[in-house]
């Protein structure tokens, strides 16, 4: 079997714009039971070589009537002379299906099918190929009655033409017999009429032979004509859908360009709003950074206050030692019983120093208590502020990231939509021109064949 249509080093080409709609996976799963194929979405999303081979074999059986039994003689002839033919049975069947499958895909609109689509399947190409087969089967099912009607009309017209020729031949034969009965020496008109009748008989015979040749040619080309008519009907359906698509696109591009301009202005306004929000979020993050720096400075101040409080505690302890020392001296003076003025003056001075020291210690203790309370409240408040600032900063950073991501997606969507509009418009116009040209050629060809 020749495999020229599937060379080993053939580069797989991919159609950017298919002539048929690519169906979603769920719709393909619903349509394949009509071809006697029961599959799941998971099998189509993650196809294997064995799964694709069995599915295409079933499709060939359903649409082309090709199965292992019908190809058994050819497979047996190929297996003759091999040592272990049963080990190569699946491979021979796979190669035997390639030519029918290739012809089926070409008729469906897929021209780049090759054996690697079975050996190394991909979900994208499998989806496109199944969409082509389903659309082709739908089109043939929809237009089959129309084709049968046209075929019947063509057969009726040929039969009517044949009957007219037979009637004319019968009339001429009767007229010739009548002329023969008139006599052996007809006049000049009869001779001329006889000559005309002979020429008409010759013409009728030629037309009859030509009619037989046309019937034979029609029988030989019936399969080819069916395929051509099927393709032309498919193209007609595509042209109708493309006209609808062009009309829909004209509402954006030709009929109402202001609508497209308004959409572009709206997208630009949204981009500017996103830029403003991103700038505000950046300023807020900077402010939060400044607040965190201020809090760090305050932590340094609090550490200094704690150090000062520690020094005050040391000073208070020193004053306590001095007070205990003064008390001991007072007890010593009372015990000795000094009654001199100098001793009393010294005692008064010491008493005043003690009172002053006690007053100072009381003030220091009060100040330390108040400072401790204020420091505790301030620390608690700062802890709450730090928690709030951390939460706000995380929220702002998240919002900023989300805004940047949405802005990038919006810009990408704008570019994608603009490219898609241009590509669809160009493709629609090219397809419409091409289909109009093909339809004109088709109607000219049909008119020529009918005449």
FENVENDA-V647756 format. One record per residue. RES is the residue in three letters. PHI is phi as a letter, one per 40 degrees, with the letter a starting at -180 (999 if undefined). OMEGA is omega in whole degrees, 0 to 359 (* if undefined). Layout:
# FENVENDA-V647756
RES|PHI|OMEGA ; RES|PHI|OMEGA
This chain:
# FENVENDA-V647756
UNK|999|179 ; UNK|c|180 ; UNK|b|182 ; UNK|c|182 ; UNK|c|177 ; UNK|b|179 ; UNK|c|184 ; UNK|c|184 ; UNK|b|179 ; UNK|c|179 ; UNK|c|181 ; UNK|c|177 ; UNK|c|182 ; UNK|b|178 ; UNK|c|178 ; UNK|c|181 ; UNK|b|179 ; UNK|c|180 ; UNK|c|180 ; UNK|a|180 ; UNK|c|175 ; UNK|c|186 ; UNK|c|174 ; UNK|c|185 ; UNK|c|183 ; UNK|c|178 ; UNK|c|177 ; UNK|c|179 ; UNK|c|180 ; UNK|c|184 ; UNK|c|185 ; UNK|c|175 ; UNK|d|175 ; UNK|c|175 ; UNK|b|180 ; UNK|g|178 ; UNK|b|177 ; UNK|b|182 ; UNK|b|177 ; UNK|b|179 ; UNK|c|180 ; UNK|c|179 ; UNK|c|178 ; UNK|c|180 ; UNK|c|179 ; UNK|b|185 ; UNK|c|174 ; UNK|b|182 ; UNK|c|180 ; UNK|c|180 ; UNK|c|182 ; UNK|c|180 ; UNK|c|180 ; UNK|c|181 ; UNK|c|180 ; UNK|c|176 ; UNK|c|178 ; UNK|c|177 ; UNK|c|177 ; UNK|c|177 ; UNK|c|184 ; UNK|c|186 ; UNK|c|186 ; UNK|b|181 ; UNK|g|181 ; UNK|b|177 ; UNK|a|183 ; UNK|c|181 ; UNK|c|181 ; UNK|c|181 ; UNK|b|183 ; UNK|d|180 ; UNK|c|181 ; UNK|c|179 ; UNK|c|179 ; UNK|c|178 ; UNK|c|178 ; UNK|c|183 ; UNK|c|183 ; UNK|c|178 ; UNK|g|178 ; UNK|c|183 ; UNK|c|182 ; UNK|b|185 ; UNK|c|183 ; UNK|c|180 ; UNK|c|181 ; UNK|b|185 ; UNK|c|181 ; UNK|c|180 ; UNK|c|178 ; UNK|c|178 ; UNK|c|179 ; UNK|c|179 ; UNK|c|180 ; UNK|c|182 ; UNK|c|188 ; UNK|c|181 ; UNK|c|176 ; UNK|c|179 ; UNK|c|179 ; UNK|c|178 ; UNK|c|179 ; UNK|c|181 ; UNK|c|177 ; UNK|c|177 ; UNK|c|180 ; UNK|c|179 ; UNK|h|178 ; UNK|b|186 ; UNK|b|184 ; UNK|b|178 ; UNK|c|172 ; UNK|a|188 ; UNK|c|179 ; UNK|c|176 ; UNK|c|176 ; UNK|c|183 ; UNK|c|179 ; UNK|b|185 ; UNK|c|174 ; UNK|b|183 ; UNK|c|184 ; UNK|c|181 ; UNK|c|177 ; UNK|c|179 ; UNK|c|180 ; UNK|c|182 ; UNK|c|178 ; UNK|c|176 ; UNK|c|179 ; UNK|c|181 ; UNK|c|181 ; UNK|c|178 ; UNK|c|178 ; UNK|c|179 ; UNK|c|178 ; UNK|c|182 ; UNK|c|179 ; UNK|c|180 ; UNK|c|182 ; UNK|c|187 ; UNK|c|182 ; UNK|c|180 ; UNK|c|179 ; UNK|c|179 ; UNK|c|179 ; UNK|c|179 ; UNK|c|179 ; UNK|c|178 ; UNK|c|178 ; UNK|c|178 ; UNK|c|179 ; UNK|c|178 ; UNK|c|179 ; UNK|c|180 ; UNK|c|178 ; UNK|c|178 ; UNK|c|179 ; UNK|c|179 ; UNK|c|178 ; UNK|c|178 ; UNK|c|179 ; UNK|c|179 ; UNK|c|178 ; UNK|c|179 ; UNK|c|178 ; UNK|c|179 ; UNK|c|179 ; UNK|c|178 ; UNK|c|179 ; UNK|c|179 ; UNK|c|178 ; UNK|c|180 ; UNK|c|178 ; UNK|c|177 ; UNK|c|179 ; UNK|c|178 ; UNK|c|179 ; UNK|c|179 ; UNK|c|183 ; UNK|c|179 ; UNK|i|181 ; UNK|c|182 ; UNK|b|180 ; UNK|c|179 ; UNK|c|184 ; UNK|c|180 ; UNK|c|181 ; UNK|c|178 ; UNK|c|179 ; UNK|c|179 ; UNK|c|178 ; UNK|c|178 ; UNK|c|178 ; UNK|c|180 ; UNK|c|178 ; UNK|c|179 ; UNK|c|178 ; UNK|c|177 ; UNK|c|178 ; UNK|c|180 ; UNK|c|178 ; UNK|c|178 ; UNK|c|179 ; UNK|c|178 ; UNK|c|179 ; UNK|c|177 ; UNK|c|179 ; UNK|c|178 ; UNK|c|177 ; UNK|c|178 ; UNK|c|179 ; UNK|c|178 ; UNK|c|178 ; UNK|c|179 ; UNK|c|179 ; UNK|c|178 ; UNK|c|180 ; UNK|c|185 ; UNK|c|183 ; UNK|c|180 ; UNK|c|180 ; UNK|c|179 ; UNK|c|177 ; UNK|c|179 ; UNK|c|180 ; UNK|c|179 ; UNK|c|178 ; UNK|c|179 ; UNK|c|180 ; UNK|c|176 ; UNK|c|177 ; UNK|c|179 ; UNK|c|177 ; UNK|c|178 ; UNK|c|178 ; UNK|c|180 ; UNK|c|177 ; UNK|c|179 ; UNK|c|179 ; UNK|c|176 ; UNK|c|177 ; UNK|c|180 ; UNK|c|178 ; UNK|c|178 ; UNK|c|179 ; UNK|c|179 ; UNK|c|179 ; UNK|c|178 ; UNK|c|178 ; UNK|c|191 ; UNK|b|188 ; UNK|b|186 ; UNK|c|184 ; UNK|b|179 ; UNK|c|179 ; UNK|c|179 ; UNK|c|177 ; UNK|c|179 ; UNK|c|178 ; UNK|c|178 ; UNK|c|178 ; UNK|c|179 ; UNK|c|180 ; UNK|c|178 ; UNK|c|178 ; UNK|c|179 ; UNK|c|179 ; UNK|c|177 ; UNK|c|179 ; UNK|c|178 ; UNK|c|178 ; UNK|c|178 ; UNK|c|180 ; UNK|c|180 ; UNK|c|179 ; UNK|c|179 ; UNK|c|178 ; UNK|c|179 ; UNK|c|177 ; UNK|c|177 ; UNK|c|180 ; UNK|c|177 ; UNK|c|177 ; UNK|c|178 ; UNK|c|178 ; UNK|c|176 ; UNK|c|178 ; UNK|c|180 ; UNK|c|178 ; UNK|c|177 ; UNK|c|178 ; UNK|c|179 ; UNK|c|176 ; UNK|c|177 ; UNK|c|180 ; UNK|c|176 ; UNK|c|177 ; UNK|c|178 ; UNK|c|179 ; UNK|c|177 ; UNK|c|177 ; UNK|c|179 ; UNK|c|179 ; UNK|c|177 ; UNK|c|178 ; UNK|c|178 ; UNK|c|178 ; UNK|c|177 ; UNK|c|178 ; UNK|c|178 ; UNK|c|177 ; UNK|c|179 ; UNK|c|179 ; UNK|c|178 ; UNK|c|177 ; UNK|c|177 ; UNK|c|178 ; UNK|c|177 ; UNK|c|179 ; UNK|c|180 ; UNK|c|178 ; UNK|c|178 ; UNK|c|178 ; UNK|c|179 ; UNK|c|178 ; UNK|c|179 ; UNK|c|179 ; UNK|c|178 ; UNK|c|179 ; UNK|c|179 ; UNK|c|178 ; UNK|c|181 ; UNK|c|180 ; UNK|c|178 ; UNK|g|177 ; UNK|c|181 ; UNK|b|183 ; UNK|c|179 ; UNK|c|180 ; UNK|c|179 ; UNK|c|179 ; UNK|c|178 ; UNK|c|178 ; UNK|c|179 ; UNK|c|179 ; UNK|c|180 ; UNK|c|179 ; UNK|c|178 ; UNK|c|179 ; UNK|c|178 ; UNK|c|179 ; UNK|c|180 ; UNK|c|179 ; UNK|c|179 ; UNK|c|178 ; UNK|c|178 ; UNK|c|180 ; UNK|c|178 ; UNK|c|179 ; UNK|c|179 ; UNK|c|181 ; UNK|c|179 ; UNK|c|179 ; UNK|c|179 ; UNK|c|180 ; UNK|c|178 ; UNK|c|179 ; UNK|c|179 ; UNK|c|178 ; UNK|c|180 ; UNK|c|180 ; UNK|c|179 ; UNK|c|179 ; UNK|c|179 ; UNK|c|181 ; UNK|c|179 ; UNK|c|178 ; UNK|c|179 ; UNK|c|179 ; UNK|c|177 ; UNK|c|178 ; UNK|c|179 ; UNK|c|179 ; UNK|c|178 ; UNK|c|179 ; UNK|c|181 ; UNK|c|178 ; UNK|c|179 ; UNK|c|180 ; UNK|c|180 ; UNK|c|178 ; UNK|c|179 ; UNK|c|181 ; UNK|c|178 ; UNK|c|178 ; UNK|c|178 ; UNK|c|180 ; UNK|c|178 ; UNK|c|178 ; UNK|c|180 ; UNK|c|178 ; UNK|c|179 ; UNK|c|179 ; UNK|c|179 ; UNK|c|178 ; UNK|c|178 ; UNK|c|180 ; UNK|c|178 ; UNK|c|179 ; UNK|c|178 ; UNK|c|179 ; UNK|c|180 ; UNK|c|180 ; UNK|c|180 ; UNK|c|180 ; UNK|c|179 ; UNK|c|181 ; UNK|c|177 ; UNK|d|181 ; UNK|c|182 ; UNK|c|180 ; UNK|c|180 ; UNK|c|180 ; UNK|c|181 ; UNK|c|181 ; UNK|c|180 ; UNK|c|179 ; UNK|c|180 ; UNK|c|180 ; UNK|c|178 ; UNK|c|181 ; UNK|c|182 ; UNK|c|177 ; UNK|c|178 ; UNK|c|180 ; UNK|c|179 ; UNK|c|176 ; UNK|c|178 ; UNK|c|180 ; UNK|c|181 ; UNK|c|176 ; UNK|c|180 ; UNK|c|178 ; UNK|c|178 ; UNK|c|179 ; UNK|c|180 ; UNK|c|180 ; UNK|c|179 ; UNK|c|*
